[in-house]
Amino acid sequence: MSDSVLDENHTPDMGVAYRHLCQVHAERRAYRIGARYITWAESRVRVQRLAALTLASLGDRPPDAQRPVVALLLANSPLLMECFFAAAVGRFVVLPINYRLAQNEIVDILQASGARVLVTSAEHAVKLDAFDWGSLTVEHVFWADDAQHPLRCPTS
């Protein structure tokens, strides 16, 4: 494995690997959203924005603090992939939740995980409407617009 994707302890680091990939292959196509191709350079901007938005919502935390959990209630999409990259860059834990689960199963997973942030899309709003938010540790819900995946957080 290349030294360029290893952290200071010489172990693989997805955040380091992702940044390296974006630098080395900046102008290559990374993935497609609809009819538009996203380059690795564009992906890096999108991922950094997502990581910064998520970290800002979590507030300051000491360097030795437990890594916060960010739950994803999303269909397979470029945004889901970007959230994984953002987690690696931002050093938080991603908890993907199968959107096909029943509402009570989703609540159980959120409660057990202690997730502080939930990223979801409008297609899952019906399941969220009846949540007992007081029983959850979720502080922020980010809504993804499926067209370009900008996130907004109207519930914070």
N, C-alpha and C positions, 0 to 999 in steps of 0.2 A: 504494500500500500504506500502511496506517495506520502512523503513527510508533510506536504502542503495541506493534507486533510486530517492531520493529527493535532490534538490539543497539546498543552504544555506537559502533559503526562504521557505523551506518545500513544494515546488511544484515539480511535476514530471519533470525530466530532462532526455531526451532521451540519451544524451551523458553519463550521470552517469549510467543510466540503461544499456546501451550497454557495458560499461567497466565492470560493475558488472557481466553481463551475460558472458562475455569473461573470467573473473576471476573464477567464480563459475563452469562453464561448459567448461573449456579450452580444454579438450580432446574429448569432444563430437562433433559429426558431426553438422555443422551449415547449410551447403548447398552443392550442387553438381555443379561442372563445368565439363560438359561432363561426362566422366566416373570417374572422381576424386572427392572425398569428401574433403571438406575444414572444418577443425575443427574451433572452436571459437577462439582458440589461433592463428591459421593461419589467420583467418579473421581479428583479431585485428591488426596484422602486416600489412596486405593489406590496411586496413582502415586508420591506422595511416600514412602510406606512402602516400595514396591519400589525406588525410587532410593536411599533411605537404607540399606536392607538390602544392596543391591549395592555401594554405595560403602563401607560398613563392611567388607564382605568383602575389598575391595581394599586397605584400609589407607590411611594417609596418603601423599600424593604431592605433590611440589612443583608449584606452579602452572604451571610451564613443561614439566611432564612430558608425555610422549605420552599421548593419551587411551586408556584401557584398552579392550580388546575384550571384549564380553559376547556369547557365542554363544547363539542361541535354536534349540532343536530342538523345535518346537511345531507343532501343526496350526493352521490359521486359527481364531482365537478372540479373545475380548475380552482375554485375557491377553497375546496377541501384540501387540495394539494398545497395551496398557498398558506393555509393555516398551519399545516405541518412544518413547512419551511420557516414560517414566522416563529413557531415554537422553538425550533432549533436555534434561530438567530436570537430570540428574546429570552431564551432559557426558562421557558415555562412548559408545563406538562399538558399535552393534548389528550383529551378524552373523547374519542369519537363515539357517538351514540347512534345506534341503528334507528333511523327515522321510521322504520316499520314497526317498532315496538309500541305496545299499548301505553297510554298516558301514565298509568300508575307505575309501569316498569321504568319509564323515563324519570319519573319523580324519585323512585327508589335509587336509581343510579346517581342522580344529582345529589341526593342526600348522603349516600355512602361515600361519594368522592370528595365532598366538600368544595365542589367547583365554585369559583367566584365569578366567572364570566361564562356566558352562553352565547355562541354564535349560531344563528339560525336564519331561516328565510321565511317569507310570508306564507309559503305553502304549508308550513307547520304551525301557523298561528292558532289554528283551532285547538290543537293539543295543548298549547300554552295557556289559552284563555282560562281554563279551569284549574290551573295549578294553584296550590296553596303556597304562595310565594313566601309566606312567613316561616314555613318549615324548611326553607332552603337557604343555603349560604350564598346563592347567586346574587351578586351586587349589581351586575350590568348585563343587559341583553343587547347584543349587536344584531341588527337586521341587515341581511345582505340582499341587495337588489340583483336579481339574476342576470340582468343585462350586462352591466360592467362590474359588478361586485363591489360597489362602494358600500361601506358599512356606516350605519348610523345608529345611534344609541338613544332613542327617545325615552327610555324608561329610567335613565339614571338621574 
